[in-house]
Amino acid sequence: MAERTKTTMRDVARLARVSITTVSAVVNKTAPVGSERKKRVLDAMSALDYQPDAIARGLKTGRTHVLGVIVPDITNAFYPEMIRGVEAVAQKTGYSVLLCDSSENPQNEEKHLNTLSSRRVDGILLACCANSTAPATAIRRQFPIVFVDRIPPEVVPYTVSSDNTLAGYTASQHLIGLGHERIAMLVGHLGLSPHRDRLEGFRKAMQEHHLAIRDEYLVTGEVQIEDGLNAGRRLLRLPDPPTAIMVSNNKLLLGVLQALEEHKSPVPELISVLGFDDYIWNQYFNPSLTAVAQQSYEMGQRACELLLQVINAPQSTEVPETHISLKTRLLVRNSTAIPYESQKRTEIKRNFR
């Protein structure tokens, strides 16, 4: 098959019977063009399937009107909804989005940063992985970047995230209010701000009610389904298992639910379960799942708006440090209930085998 010859601005000008300058003015919106000539140019572009060279335009204007987005795990259902929010704002403002997945690997993340930088994107939205080197890279390059969802421990000027400390506190208060005292928490990786902050909220609630956090009930580590499955199995094998489990990540939650099914431990009759992040399928589980819902779509919108503000600020004007914290909602469903007395636990479990 012969290689297709790329259509040029000169071809469009020839077909539209106008100058190249006129075509450039229509394409780049740099000068007014009469309606009749503009229509001829647009018709010619359509007939020739002409696509402007974005890279060439970027070199001339200093802008590509492309934003980079790096997420740690695109298979985590939280991030697609967040990206939808980013896309909504980007499309309205004439920007395109390039998406990268770091796979929870800081080396991949750094490689994506370099790739996006070399492609001259105007700015980057980053949900960083554990042990991220991105903050140092961004500061060194003085590149427009907004950290979203996962906030690095280093001081950075622009962030958008949930109020995860309050979320962890509110979720814990719900379980304590039901009468649970033996509460376990699967925290995930403490190098990631959402999990670290949710643990802080859990500790605060437990301390306020003078309840002990047992070492064997506190599980930290990674954030995948297999990690939740293994942690759930360990908790359920304890001589004195918890009456409630709070899970800091939706993938961990799926693993815990599998462990409960294996162990024939009915929810909430034998054990209550509470998760973070809410999706439409949570209400269709049996029982429906109590969860802390984040504003993932709005998080993407607000992060993109902030990034565009940083990008479009005049060089003589610095955008003041901005740290946006979004509220969460506790959605109480059927997976949490008043705990049964210890002496009834054996009888309940026998009935569900």
VMD Tcl script that draws the C-alpha trace (Angstrom):
set ca {
  {0.00 0.00 0.00}
  {1.38 3.39 -0.99}
  {1.99 5.81 1.85}
  {-0.59 8.56 2.00}
  {0.76 12.03 1.26}
  {0.06 14.43 4.10}
  {-2.24 17.30 3.24}
  {-0.63 20.71 3.77}
  {-1.91 24.20 4.34}
  {-0.79 24.99 0.80}
  {-3.17 22.29 -0.54}
  {-6.06 23.82 1.42}
  {-5.24 27.30 0.12}
  {-5.12 26.06 -3.47}
  {-8.52 24.31 -3.23}
  {-10.16 27.22 -1.39}
  {-8.63 29.76 -3.80}
  {-7.18 31.86 -0.99}
  {-3.71 32.65 0.31}
  {-1.82 30.51 2.81}
  {-1.99 33.47 5.18}
  {-5.80 33.32 5.08}
  {-5.79 29.57 5.81}
  {-3.42 30.17 8.73}
  {-5.70 32.89 10.10}
  {-8.69 30.52 10.01}
  {-6.79 27.58 11.52}
  {-5.02 29.52 14.26}
  {-7.74 32.16 14.80}
  {-5.10 34.88 14.62}
  {-7.01 37.37 12.45}
  {-10.60 37.95 11.28}
  {-11.56 36.38 7.95}
  {-14.67 37.20 5.94}
  {-17.49 34.67 6.23}
  {-17.44 33.69 2.53}
  {-13.68 33.05 2.45}
  {-13.78 31.35 5.85}
  {-16.46 28.96 4.57}
  {-14.33 28.11 1.53}
  {-11.35 27.36 3.79}
  {-13.40 25.16 6.14}
  {-14.98 23.31 3.21}
  {-11.54 22.70 1.71}
  {-10.19 21.44 5.03}
  {-13.10 19.02 5.31}
  {-12.76 17.82 1.70}
  {-9.03 17.19 2.11}
  {-9.35 15.85 5.67}
  {-6.75 18.41 6.69}
  {-5.51 18.19 10.29}
  {-3.36 21.06 11.58}
  {0.11 20.09 12.81}
  {-0.26 20.54 16.55}
  {3.48 20.20 17.19}
  {4.34 22.88 14.66}
  {1.67 25.19 16.06}
  {2.99 24.57 19.56}
  {6.51 25.55 18.54}
  {5.20 28.82 17.12}
  {2.87 29.73 19.99}
  {4.72 28.15 22.92}
  {1.53 26.18 23.72}
  {0.36 22.75 22.61}
  {-3.03 22.90 24.36}
  {-2.36 19.38 25.63}
  {-2.44 18.32 29.28}
  {-0.78 15.22 30.71}
  {-2.47 13.05 33.35}
  {-0.56 10.37 35.25}
  {-2.49 7.94 37.46}
  {-1.08 5.03 39.49}
  {-3.59 2.35 38.44}
  {-6.13 2.81 35.66}
  {-7.84 -0.47 36.71}
  {-8.82 1.20 40.00}
  {-12.37 2.42 39.29}
  {-11.74 5.69 41.15}
  {-9.46 7.09 38.45}
  {-11.61 6.75 35.30}
  {-14.31 8.86 36.96}
  {-11.73 11.44 37.99}
  {-10.36 11.52 34.45}
  {-13.88 12.13 33.12}
  {-13.94 15.29 35.22}
  {-10.58 16.35 33.79}
  {-11.77 15.71 30.23}
  {-14.96 17.73 30.76}
  {-12.99 20.86 31.67}
  {-10.27 20.27 29.08}
  {-12.75 19.93 26.21}
  {-14.59 23.11 27.16}
  {-11.34 25.06 27.12}
  {-9.89 23.62 23.91}
  {-7.37 21.25 25.51}
  {-6.63 17.61 24.78}
  {-5.52 15.07 27.39}
  {-2.75 12.47 27.28}
  {-3.21 9.71 29.86}
  {-0.38 7.65 31.41}
  {-0.53 4.78 33.94}
  {2.45 4.42 36.27}
  {1.31 0.98 37.57}
  {2.28 2.05 41.12}
  {5.93 2.21 40.00}
  {7.99 5.38 40.63}
  {10.35 4.55 37.75}
  {7.39 4.37 35.35}
  {6.08 7.61 36.78}
  {9.39 9.39 36.18}
  {9.52 8.00 32.63}
  {6.01 9.31 31.94}
  {6.99 12.73 33.29}
  {9.94 12.84 30.91}
  {7.81 11.70 27.96}
  {5.10 14.28 28.60}
  {7.70 16.99 29.06}
  {9.39 16.06 25.78}
  {6.02 16.23 24.04}
  {5.71 19.78 25.38}
  {2.41 19.34 27.22}
  {1.37 22.59 28.87}
  {0.96 21.04 32.32}
  {0.50 17.79 34.22}
  {-2.01 16.38 36.71}
  {-0.41 13.69 38.85}
  {-1.75 11.14 41.31}
  {1.62 9.96 42.53}
  {2.67 6.49 43.62}
  {4.58 5.61 46.78}
  {8.21 6.78 46.87}
  {7.51 9.23 44.06}
  {10.37 11.42 42.80}
  {7.94 13.63 40.85}
  {7.86 16.55 43.34}
  {11.62 17.03 43.09}
  {11.49 16.75 39.29}
  {8.67 19.29 39.00}
  {10.38 21.78 41.31}
  {13.67 21.41 39.44}
  {12.04 21.98 36.06}
  {9.58 24.64 37.31}
  {6.89 22.85 35.36}
  {3.13 23.49 35.88}
  {1.89 20.52 37.90}
  {-1.07 19.88 40.20}
  {-1.05 16.89 42.55}
  {-4.44 15.23 42.73}
  {-5.87 12.63 45.16}
  {-2.48 11.42 46.42}
  {-0.45 14.27 47.87}
  {3.33 13.83 48.32}
  {4.92 14.39 51.73}
  {7.07 17.20 50.25}
  {5.69 20.72 50.30}
  {4.08 21.38 46.90}
  {2.07 24.48 45.92}
  {-0.99 23.01 44.17}
  {-3.08 20.08 45.39}
  {-6.63 18.76 45.11}
  {-7.75 15.88 47.32}
  {-10.47 14.61 49.62}
  {-10.49 15.43 53.32}
  {-9.37 11.90 54.11}
  {-8.70 12.49 57.81}
  {-12.31 13.56 58.34}
  {-13.48 10.69 56.14}
  {-11.64 8.14 58.28}
  {-12.97 9.77 61.45}
  {-16.58 9.79 60.22}
  {-16.44 6.17 59.08}
  {-14.98 5.08 62.42}
  {-17.61 7.03 64.36}
  {-20.31 5.17 62.44}
  {-18.95 1.76 63.49}
  {-18.34 2.86 67.07}
  {-21.86 4.31 67.22}
  {-23.26 0.90 66.28}
  {-21.49 -0.55 69.32}
  {-18.35 -2.03 67.74}
  {-15.24 -2.01 69.87}
  {-13.11 -4.62 68.10}
  {-12.58 -2.76 64.83}
  {-9.92 -3.76 62.31}
  {-8.60 -1.47 59.59}
  {-6.92 -2.38 56.32}
  {-5.01 0.78 55.62}
  {-3.04 0.16 52.46}
  {0.35 1.79 51.85}
  {1.20 4.41 54.48}
  {3.41 6.18 51.95}
  {0.19 7.27 50.21}
  {-1.60 10.25 51.72}
  {-5.23 8.99 51.48}
  {-4.45 5.85 53.49}
  {-2.22 7.65 55.97}
  {-4.85 10.32 56.58}
  {-7.72 7.82 56.90}
  {-5.70 5.97 59.53}
  {-5.22 9.26 61.38}
  {-9.00 9.76 61.42}
  {-9.51 6.20 62.66}
  {-7.00 6.70 65.48}
  {-8.65 9.96 66.50}
  {-12.12 8.40 66.73}
  {-10.88 5.37 68.67}
  {-8.95 7.55 71.12}
  {-11.95 9.78 71.73}
  {-13.97 6.74 72.76}
  {-11.09 5.22 74.77}
  {-10.97 2.15 72.53}
  {-7.76 0.22 71.97}
  {-6.39 -0.29 68.47}
  {-5.00 -3.82 68.60}
  {-1.82 -4.43 66.64}
  {-3.29 -7.55 65.04}
  {-6.31 -5.53 63.83}
  {-4.23 -2.94 61.98}
  {-3.04 -4.14 58.56}
  {-0.84 -1.97 56.36}
  {0.84 -2.75 53.05}
  {-0.14 -2.70 49.40}
  {-3.45 -1.84 47.76}
  {-4.36 -4.71 45.41}
  {-7.14 -7.32 45.61}
  {-4.70 -10.09 46.58}
  {-3.47 -7.99 49.52}
  {-7.04 -7.58 50.78}
  {-7.69 -11.30 50.41}
  {-4.59 -12.27 52.41}
  {-5.26 -9.66 55.10}
  {-8.90 -10.75 55.41}
  {-7.87 -14.38 55.83}
  {-5.44 -13.44 58.63}
  {-8.03 -11.37 60.48}
  {-10.69 -14.07 60.29}
  {-8.29 -16.73 61.61}
  {-7.56 -14.76 64.80}
  {-8.72 -16.38 68.08}
  {-10.66 -13.18 68.82}
  {-11.56 -11.75 65.38}
  {-12.88 -8.21 64.91}
  {-16.59 -7.51 64.76}
  {-16.07 -4.84 62.08}
  {-13.53 -4.22 59.30}
  {-12.89 -0.83 57.73}
  {-11.11 -1.01 54.36}
  {-9.25 2.00 52.96}
  {-9.27 1.09 49.26}
  {-11.86 -0.42 46.89}
  {-9.51 -3.11 45.58}
  {-8.60 -4.19 49.10}
  {-12.33 -4.33 49.83}
  {-12.93 -6.82 47.03}
  {-10.24 -9.06 48.50}
  {-11.76 -8.83 51.98}
  {-15.21 -9.75 50.65}
  {-13.70 -12.82 48.99}
  {-12.05 -13.83 52.26}
  {-15.36 -13.47 54.10}
  {-17.06 -15.67 51.50}
  {-14.35 -18.34 51.86}
  {-14.63 -18.24 55.65}
  {-18.44 -18.45 55.58}
  {-18.64 -15.31 57.70}
  {-21.98 -13.58 56.98}
  {-22.09 -9.79 56.63}
  {-23.29 -8.02 58.74}
  {-24.60 -10.82 61.00}
  {-21.13 -11.93 62.05}
  {-18.99 -9.03 60.91}
  {-19.63 -5.51 59.61}
  {-17.75 -4.17 56.58}
  {-17.19 -0.56 55.56}
  {-15.26 0.58 52.49}
  {-13.99 3.73 50.79}
  {-15.10 4.89 47.34}
  {-18.65 4.26 46.18}
  {-19.71 2.84 42.85}
  {-23.09 1.91 41.43}
  {-22.45 -1.79 42.03}
  {-21.97 -1.24 45.78}
  {-25.73 -0.99 46.24}
  {-26.28 -4.23 44.29}
  {-23.97 -6.40 46.38}
  {-25.72 -8.68 48.85}
  {-25.69 -7.09 51.32}
  {-25.34 -3.60 49.86}
  {-22.09 -1.97 50.98}
  {-21.69 0.90 53.39}
  {-19.02 3.18 51.93}
  {-17.41 6.60 52.09}
  {-18.05 8.30 48.75}
  {-15.51 10.72 47.30}
  {-16.29 13.42 44.74}
  {-14.01 11.85 42.14}
  {-15.56 13.60 39.11}
  {-15.45 17.00 40.81}
  {-11.89 16.27 41.94}
  {-10.88 15.91 38.30}
  {-12.73 19.09 37.35}
  {-11.24 21.19 40.15}
  {-7.73 19.86 39.51}
  {-7.95 20.66 35.79}
  {-9.32 24.15 36.48}
  {-6.47 24.82 38.90}
  {-3.87 23.56 36.43}
  {-5.24 25.81 33.68}
  {-5.14 28.74 36.09}
  {-1.44 28.05 36.74}
  {-0.71 27.60 33.02}
  {-2.55 30.74 31.89}
  {-1.33 33.09 34.61}
  {0.75 35.97 33.19}
  {4.47 35.44 33.68}
  {4.64 38.42 36.01}
  {1.87 36.97 38.20}
  {2.29 34.01 40.53}
  {-0.75 31.91 41.34}
  {-0.93 31.72 45.16}
  {-0.55 28.32 46.75}
  {-3.85 26.49 46.50}
  {-4.83 23.37 48.41}
  {-8.38 22.22 47.68}
  {-9.93 19.73 50.09}
  {-13.22 18.12 49.03}
  {-15.83 16.75 51.41}
  {-16.82 13.08 51.41}
  {-20.16 11.41 52.22}
  {-20.84 8.34 54.33}
  {-23.47 6.17 52.59}
  {-24.92 3.78 55.16}
  {-26.27 0.56 53.66}
  {-26.70 -3.03 54.84}
  {-23.12 -4.21 55.36}
  {-22.84 -2.53 58.79}
  {-25.02 -3.37 61.79}
  {-25.06 -3.67 65.57}
  {-22.57 -6.38 66.64}
  {-23.89 -9.65 68.02}
  {-22.73 -10.84 71.41}
  {-19.69 -13.08 71.43}
  {-21.62 -16.11 72.68}
  {-23.91 -15.98 69.65}
  {-21.13 -15.86 67.09}
  {-20.62 -19.63 66.91}
  {-24.36 -20.25 66.50}
  {-24.66 -17.62 63.72}
  {-21.70 -19.02 61.83}
  {-23.10 -22.57 62.08}
  {-26.42 -21.43 60.61}
  {-24.72 -19.86 57.58}
  {-22.58 -22.87 56.63}
}
mol new
graphics top color blue
foreach p $ca { graphics top sphere $p radius 0.5 }
foreach p [lrange $ca 0 end-1] q [lrange $ca 1 end] { graphics top cylinder $p $q radius 0.2 }
display resetview
